Amino acid sequence: MDKTSQDKAILMASFAKMDPVALGIALGCVWGVMLFLATGLLLLQGAAEGVQVGPHLALLGIYLPGYEVTWSGAVLGGLYFGIIGIVAGFVIAALWNLTHYIYIVLTVARAVWWKMMAD
Amino acid sequence: MMTNNNETQYDEVLLHASIKLNTRLLAGVFGFISGITLLIVTYMSLYRGMPNTGQYLNLLGVFLPGYEVSHIGAWIGFFWGVIIGGFIAAMFYRIYARSIPKLIQDYIKTSSKNDDLLATSMRIDGHYLGLALGSIIAIGLIITTNWLVIRGTADQSMHAGLLVNYLPGYSVSTIGSFIGALELFVINYILSLVFSWVYNNIVALRGKK
């Protein structure tokens, strides 16, 4: 394989674009399942009679309206975190791609500028 | 400089330069996201106007000097978010980048001369993602727990102790931090494998190269 193709492979492995949709869905799935399991685990462990289960995790209800440490709350929380994960994943991928584009544009512009100056 | 990695040679200098650039870019992006997230969460807590505003969020001040749920504290939190987030991202990518030589070999085997560089979608290596994410988070737990031990507030750290609900054997002590870190590493490793599997399959389903 020639040198150009080898260099291209390095650039493809290092600078390939993130897929915003895929990253969003993957992050949404993992975060959603994580909160569902975190809530479910507390419910399965239970608490003494008259004592609230997971009062600290329930504080997430401040940021996620309707969320509480119950099975229905676990589903709702999972959905919330799923949506937050989708948005976060999309934003992370978009920012990652954008910073690379900006860097490439600046590098090319600088190269063109110096070529012009040299000519 | 060329290196002979199993089958195919490639330019190691170019590879290291690429990794260095990606490390900087990721540190910048992740640092900004961490800082802005802490800023927004602090302001959300501030403007909800509940009794004991930021009762729990204020606990971050134990680890982030100067941070509190206030207007100035929100910006101090932004500063720490940028610094710590950027540092963590840089460490993360340095570990994750160990997967790149394998990816290069894959691209050399499968790509053709006509492949569009800009149209190529990233593939995530679950094993290295798990190693990177698992190590960073596990080390984070060890540092934060032992910081509480060094401060002499381990006995009063009831909130940190709640982690025992998810990490059996964990306690706010040096030994407990290592047990918890090991469990956290395993959990993160498994989640990373699931995450990368979902991501790579969606990329493949969407027909990206």
Interface residues (C-beta under 8 A of the other chain):
Chain A: M1 K3 S5 Q6 D7 K8 A9 I10 L11 M12 A13 S14 F15 A16 K17 M18 D19 V21 A22 L23 I25 A26 L27 C29 V30 M34 A38 L41 L42 Q45 G54 H56 L59 I62 Y63 V91 I92 L95 W96 T99 H100 Y103
Chain B: T8 Q9 Y10 D11 L14 L15 S18 I19 L21 N22 L25 L26 G28 V29 F32 I33 V41 M44 S45 R48 M50 Y56 I100 L103 I104 D106 Y107 I108 S111 K113 D115 L117 L118 A119 T120 S121 M122 R123 H159 L162 N165 Y166 L191 V194 F195 S196 V198 Y199 N200 I202 V203 R206 K208
